Amino acid sequence: MDDLNAATEPAYDVIIVGSGAAGLTAALALAQTLKVLVLAKGELTGGSTAWAQGGIAAVLDAGDTFEDHIRDTMVAGAGLNRLETVEFVIERAPHAIERLAELGVPFNTDGNSLHLTREGGHSHRRIVHVDDATGWAVQAALLKAAQANPNITLLPGRACIDLITGRHEQRYSGSGRVWGVYALNQETGQVEAHTARATILATGGAGRVYQFSTAPRGATGDGIAMAWRAGARVSNMEMMQFHPTCLYNLDVKNFLITEAVRGEGGRLINPRTGKRFMTFYDPERLELAPRDVVARAIDSEIKRFGLDYVHLDISHQPPEFVREHFPTIYEKLLGLGLDMTRQPIPVVPAQHYTCGGILIDMNGKTDLPGLYAAGECTESGLHGANRLASNSLLECFVFGEAAAAHILAQWDAFDAPPPVRAWDESRVIEADEEVVIKQNWTEIRRFMWNYVGIVRTTKRLERAAHRIKLLNDEIEEYYRHFRVSTDLIELRNLLQSADLIVCSALKRHESRGLHYTLDYPETAAEARDTVLVP
């Protein structure tokens, strides 16, 4: 990068990358006293938050306790969770629900109290929800509050390329201090340098690294890849959660059938034998076993019997009960010619949640000065080897607030950003063939599904690593020579995320939670994080 005209004087105190639950929660907390810029790739509602059907887990029931919720989280996480993080998040859950209700989230009620549903892995009913579309209601309430706040600027249509660090300063410094981001303006095609005293990554997960995923189109691991390239450690990337029940339909991609369907009595049936098969895999917990157990059971049935899908059947429940509990799913399926009150739903597992990510502490701080992170792009210690249902939105609220609180408390210690170099496009030309990007994207997602999926082997992981090495040279050469586009930025981050997942999986010589390998089927006596250092 040449020393071209410097970026303009920063107009904002804090930059937040991502406009979902974590990003907007942090923005609202910071905007009491600071000027905040929120950058979003594509639409402001394009992240995972709006897609969350289930709800938010919190101890609100008379018979429930923090201890029970903590234990359930640790059990689901196969002991890899950090206890202090689990306690920190769960004890703040009731406050998060209260805050959302104040912002106008219309949670379902039961008389004078909130209606609580139950999901797999939970010992109590503790999921507050808005029908079966909680995420959309939360996203709408947060966005409305952010739009009304004069200290928050929302800038959609910005695909972030890389973090601005000390080495981008005009004077040059190898400090690793983060000063903001370079972002592609998707409308003009120009790359902008946005600088501020502090930066928060709230960019979501890396689910689109897989062929089948419930994640939105933009979940390409951008924040994780950017933080890694800038020098931050990344942890437990092998812990990819697969949701057991994604609708199997060749025309409709990524439609999730919420866990609550099983929570309210849905049964998993082998369509060939007509038998309820969870009785063979987990006779005590059946369909309410943790997600990794259910996903592996479905994967096993599909492989053993050569099926395309299995059936999820709730048609034994009264029709009005089903329609009342799952209005969104009922309407969607009806539009596809399937009546879930009378017929079983064809389902397959699909990648659902990235449990690993950028390593953060209890304040949302990363290894890099000036850089914070919150939500699915992080590894906070909450989820361990497997995320407990409905703990994800909760993590966004708690760590969004924690990062904001730490920035506010330390504000006087943050230096003003120095002049940084503008993006250099003097040596690039327009991309010649978009087909190269499309081909590489398809190839990554396919080999990750086949080699680094629900069940793994060392040989498959090594095959994936070999493919990644070849593709890396190809994509880096393409990146150096052609003008950046959103597709190219995402492809580069997707490959980086795939590499981190495979490296982490090869390092773990045991089966634990979401990482199941035939070469090391036993669980080690001591639970250890897989921490990768750049």
Buried (B, 14 or more C-beta within 10 A) or exposed (E): EEEEEBBEEBEBBBBBBBBBBBBBBBBBBBBEEBBBBBBBBBEBBBBBBBBBBBBBBBBBBEEBEBEBBBEBBBBBBBBBBBEEBBBBBBBBBBEBBEBBBEBEBEBBEEEEEBBBBBBBBBBBBBBBBBBBBBBBBBBBBBBEBBEEBEBBBBBBBBBBBBBBBBBBBBEEEEBBBBBBBBBBEBEEEEBBBBBBBBBBBBBBBBBBBBBBBBBBEBBBBBBBBBBBBBBBBBBBBBBBBBBBBBBBBEEEEBBBBBBBBBBBBBBBBBBEEEEBBBEEBBEEBBBBBBBBBBBBBBBBBBEEEEBEBBBBBBBEBEEEEBBEBBEBBBEBBEEEEBEBBEEBBBBBBBBBBBBBBBBBBBBBBBBBBBBBBBBBBBBBBBBBBBBBBBBBBBBBBBBBBBBBBBBBEEBEEBEEBBBBBBBEBEEEEEBEEEEBBEEBBEBBBEBBBEBBBBBBEBEBBEBBBEBBEEBBEEBEEBBEEBEBBBBBBBBBBBBBBBBBBBBBBBEBEBBBBBBBBEEBEEBEEEBEBBBBEE
